Amino acid sequence: MDLKKILNYLSILFGGLLALVGAGFVVMYVWEAIFARIGEPDQSLIFWYLPVLFLGVIGIMLGWTLLVRGLSRLRKNK
């Protein structure tokens, strides 16, 4: 197995993991900052937890990019 194939498989693996972790951060934001705070008078955590949401969205975008790039290069090399 050559180095290009290994890098493509690693890109697919890390892209998928990064996308899943990013989706977990988005779900964590929605659950903790929005659903858990319904009915409470202090809604400031919707603002203060925004970095968690942004990390999740960035993780999803980077993970999806790595995943698609690895799959396309793997198909191209076959």
C-alpha positions in Angstrom: 0.0 0.0 0.0 1.5 3.3 -1.0 1.6 6.6 1.0 -1.1 8.3 -1.1 -3.7 5.6 -0.3 -2.8 5.7 3.4 -3.2 9.5 3.5 -6.5 9.2 1.7 -7.8 6.7 4.2 -6.5 8.8 7.1 -8.3 11.8 5.6 -11.5 9.9 5.4 -11.1 8.6 9.0 -10.3 12.0 10.5 -12.9 13.8 8.4 -15.6 11.5 9.6 -14.5 11.7 13.2 -14.2 15.5 13.1 -17.7 15.8 11.5 -19.2 13.6 14.2 -17.5 15.5 17.0 -18.7 18.8 15.4 -22.2 17.4 15.2 -21.9 16.5 18.9 -21.0 20.0 19.8 -24.0 21.4 17.9 -26.3 19.0 19.6 -24.7 19.8 23.0 -25.3 23.6 22.3 -28.9 23.0 21.3 -29.6 20.7 24.3 -27.8 22.7 27.0 -28.3 26.3 25.9 -31.8 26.1 24.5 -33.8 23.1 25.7 -32.5 23.0 29.2 -33.1 26.8 29.7 -36.7 26.9 28.6 -38.7 28.8 31.1 -35.8 30.1 33.1 -35.6 33.9 33.5 -31.8 34.0 32.7 -31.3 33.2 29.1 -27.7 34.5 28.9 -26.3 31.0 28.3 -27.7 31.1 24.8 -25.1 33.8 24.1 -22.3 32.5 26.3 -22.4 29.0 24.8 -22.1 30.3 21.2 -18.4 29.3 21.0 -19.5 25.7 21.4 -21.9 26.1 18.5 -19.2 27.8 16.4 -16.7 25.0 17.1 -19.3 22.5 16.1 -20.1 24.2 12.9 -16.5 24.6 12.0 -15.8 21.0 12.9 -18.6 19.8 10.7 -17.4 21.9 7.8 -13.8 20.8 8.1 -14.7 17.2 8.7 -17.0 17.1 5.7 -14.3 18.7 3.5 -11.7 16.1 4.6 -14.1 13.3 4.1 -15.2 14.4 0.6 -11.6 15.2 -0.4 -10.3 11.8 0.7 -13.1 9.9 -1.0 -12.7 11.8 -4.3 -8.9 11.3 -4.3 -9.4 7.6 -3.5 -11.7 7.2 -6.4 -9.4 9.2 -8.6 -6.4 7.0 -7.8 -8.3 3.7 -8.6 
